[in-house]
Amino acid sequence: MRRTVIAVCAIAVLAAGCAEQQLGRKVPECDLSRVNASTTVILMAQSVPGTDYLPCVVALLPGWDFEDVRARSDQSFFTLDSDRMGDDFLRVTLLPSCEVGAATPADTDESGTELSIEVLEERSELVVVIVPVAERHQAYAATVGALMNGNNIKGRFVISVIDDSLSSASQRIASAHQAGRPVVVVDDSDVATATVSLRLPGEDEQLGLTTTEALDEIEDDADDPLYRARWFYMFPGGCVRYDFDAEGEGAQSVDRDVAVAIGMYPMEELRELAREAGYRGFE
């Protein structure tokens, strides 16, 4: 079982943000031996008594805060807040079962579970369309694209796409703008002066910009990263649903970060701890 026994702060990627105030006694930690089967996890277990697993917290990234578990019959959940992505950017809910709707199967390294994911909206990369006006401008367009690729704009990595299709330049620009993408145009003048023309959706054309200046203008116009999605971890006796509503710096990698920060604790081990601690209903 991945992350069944973990000393919190041992994971290098999260170590910098680990702090006792974030992992207090009310947090359902994945290392339950540290909290001796706290009342929090007992309440979660009692809310869905047939479940094989409980969601738990491995560690929190810098700027993340944990909100108390709320438990009632047939459901319990906790939420995470972020100083960059906002309050309740993630809600983790334990349920007897889940309706996955349009979610599709995905790979999971949580043994004993099946995962389905539905991405509702996502902004992680920033695609810039480069339009060479004529075939003779394609080599320079490739140079501009290489200079733009990999730049970071509001946490989003720039990916350039050269549109050298047979459509007119105006048609290619319109198509990119319809998709909400900024357009860099290169022609004879740009090749001669090592500049570009920038056309942002809904704005006037800007001529004679350096690549750096064009990127600065794109950054001023760009939206923050965004990740809205539902994840469903399914297993015998229950389901854990993740509801993501993350916007801001960090949303571009929140799916990967959460996969490390949140884990599953096997219910059978919790039952043993609960019996040893004398909790009723775990005989």
N, C-alpha and C positions, 0 to 999 in steps of 0.2 A: 504494500500500500504506500503510495507516494505521500511523504510528509506526515506519516502517522506519529512518529516520534521525532520531534524537532526541538532543539534548543533555540529559542527565539534570539535573533541577532546573528545567527550563524550563517545566514545566506548573504553572500557578499553584496549582491545587488541591492539588498534592502538594509544592510547593516547601518548605513549612515543615518537612517531615519528611525531606528528602533529606540523606543524610550518607554520607561515604565509607566509614565502617565498615559501613554496611548494603549498600553496593554494592562489595564487594571483588572480588578477582581471580577467585574461584570462582563468582561470580554470572553466569548467562547473560544478559548485558545486551542490550537491543535495539539499542543503538548499539555494534555489534561493533568499529567502528573504534577505539574507546577501549581495547579489550583485545586487539586484533590477533589475533582468532580464538583465544581462550584454550583451554587443554586441556579445560575443562569443556564448552564447546559442541561441541568436536570429539568428545568421548566421547558426547554426546547424539546427534550426527549419525551416528556409527558404530553406535549401538544400533538405529536404525531407518534404514538406509541409503537406502531408497526414498522417504523423506518429502519433501514439497514445502516444509514449514515446520517451524520449531522454536519452542517456547514460549520467551519471554524476559521479562526484568524491565525495565520502564521506570523505576519509582521505587517506594519504599516509604513508606507513611504513618507518622506518628509512632507508636511502640510496636510496629511490625511488625519481625520479624527473619526472615532468610532461613536455611534449612537447606541443607546441601550437596546437590548433585546426586548421585543414585545411578543408575548406568547398568549395564545388563546387556543381553545379546542380546534384541532385540525389545522393549525397554522402558527408559525412563529417567524419573525423576521428581524433583521437588524440593517442599519444603513451606515454608509460611510460618507463623510463630508470632505471637501478639499478646499484649500484656500485659493486654488486656481480654477478648479472645475465646478465649484459651487456646492451647495448643500445637497444631500441625497443624490450624489452622482452615481451611487450604486445602492440598490436594495437587494438583499439576499434573503430569500423566503423559503422556508421548509414547508412542504405540503404533502398530503397523502398521495397525490397524483397531479399530473400537469396535462393540459391541452396544448400541444405544441403548435397548432395552427400551421402557418406557412414556414416554420423553421425547418431547416434541412440538417441531416446528420453531419457531424464534424468529428475530427479526431480528438481523443481525450487521453490524458495520461493519469486520470483518476481511475484506478483499477476498480472493477466491479460496477462501473457506471457507463451509461450511454449518453452522449451529448448531442443536442440539436441546437442550432443557432439561427436566429432571425435578425439580420441587420436592417434596421429601419431607416437609418440615415448615417452617413459617414463622410467626414472630411479629414483625411490624413495626409495625402499627398496633394501637391498643387501642380496641376498640369498647365504648362504654357505652350501654346501652339505657335510655331514659327512658320511663316508663310513666305517662301521665296517667290518673288513676282514672276521670274522666268527661270528656265532651266540653268542658265549660267550663274544664278545666284545660289544654287544648292550647296556648293562647297562652303561658301561663307556662312550659310544658314547652319550647316553642321558645326562650324567653329563656334558660332554664337550659342548653339545648343549645348555644346561641351562646356562652355563657360558658365552656363546657367544651371546645368544639372548638379544636384547635390547641395545646392544652397538651401539654407534653412530660413523659411519665412513663417514666423509665428508658430514655430514647432512643426511646420509642414515642409517636407522635402520637395524641392522643385524637380519636376520631370519635364523635359522638353520633348515635344512631338513635332516633327517636321511634316507639314501637309504640303506635299508636292504633287497632289492629284491634278487631273486635267481640268478641273473646274476653274473658273476665273478667280483671281485673287479676292475680289469682292464677295464672291459666293463662299469661298473658304473662310474668310473673316466672319461672315454672317453665321456660318455653321458653328464656328467656335464660340461666338458670342451667345448663340442660342443655348449652348451647353454651359454658359457662364464662365468661359475660360478667357483669360487675357491673351492677346495676340501680338506677336512681334513680327513686323514686316521688314523684309530686306530687299533692296533694289540696287540699281547701279550707284546711286549717290551714297548709300550706306556702305557698299563694298569699298568705294573710293575713300571714304572718311572713317572707316571702321566704327560705324554707328549703327543704330537701329531706329525704326519707327515703332511706337507703342500705341496700341489701340485697346483700351479697356472697355468692357461692355457699358454702353450708355454714356461714354465720355468722348471728348474730341481727341483726334489723333495728336500725338506728341512726336515731333520729328527731331532727328539728330541727337539721340540719347546714346550715351555709352551703355554697355551692358549693365554695369553697376547702377547707373542712374535708372535704367529700366526696372531693375529688380527693386530698387527703393520705391519707385512709383507703384509697382505691383504690391509690395508689402503694405503700403498705405491703404490700398483698396481691398486687400485680402481679408476673408473671414477667418475667425479662429478655428482651430481643429474641433471636430465634433464627432462623437460616437454615441449613437442611440441604438440599442439592441436588446434582445432577450436571449438568454442562454437557459437551456433546460438540461440539467443533469438528472437522469432517470435511473432508478435501481429498484430492487425488490422492496416493496413497502413504502415507497416515497419518491419524492422529487425535490430537487433544489433549483429554484428559478433565480437567475440574476437579471435584474432590470437596470440597464445602463442609461443614464441621461447625463452625459459628460460633455461639457463645452468649455474650451479654454486650453491653455498650455497644459499638456499632460494627456489630453484626450486622444492625441495621435498614437499613444502607446498604452492606453488604459486597458485594453484587452489583454495585452501581454503582462502588464503589471499585476492585474487582478488575478490572472491565472497562477501567479507565484504567491500573491499575498493571501489568497483565500484557499482553503483546502477542505478535505472531508475527514471526519473522524468516524471510525467504525463503531456502530452502536453496541456491538457485543462487548467491546472493551469498556465502553462507558457503563454498561449494565454491571460488569464485574466491579468497577470502581464504586458504583452506586450501592451495590449490595454490601460491599465492605464498609461503606460510610453509613449504612443503616437507613438509606432512603426507602420508603415504602413504595410498593408497586414494581419493584425490580427483582422480586424473589425468583 
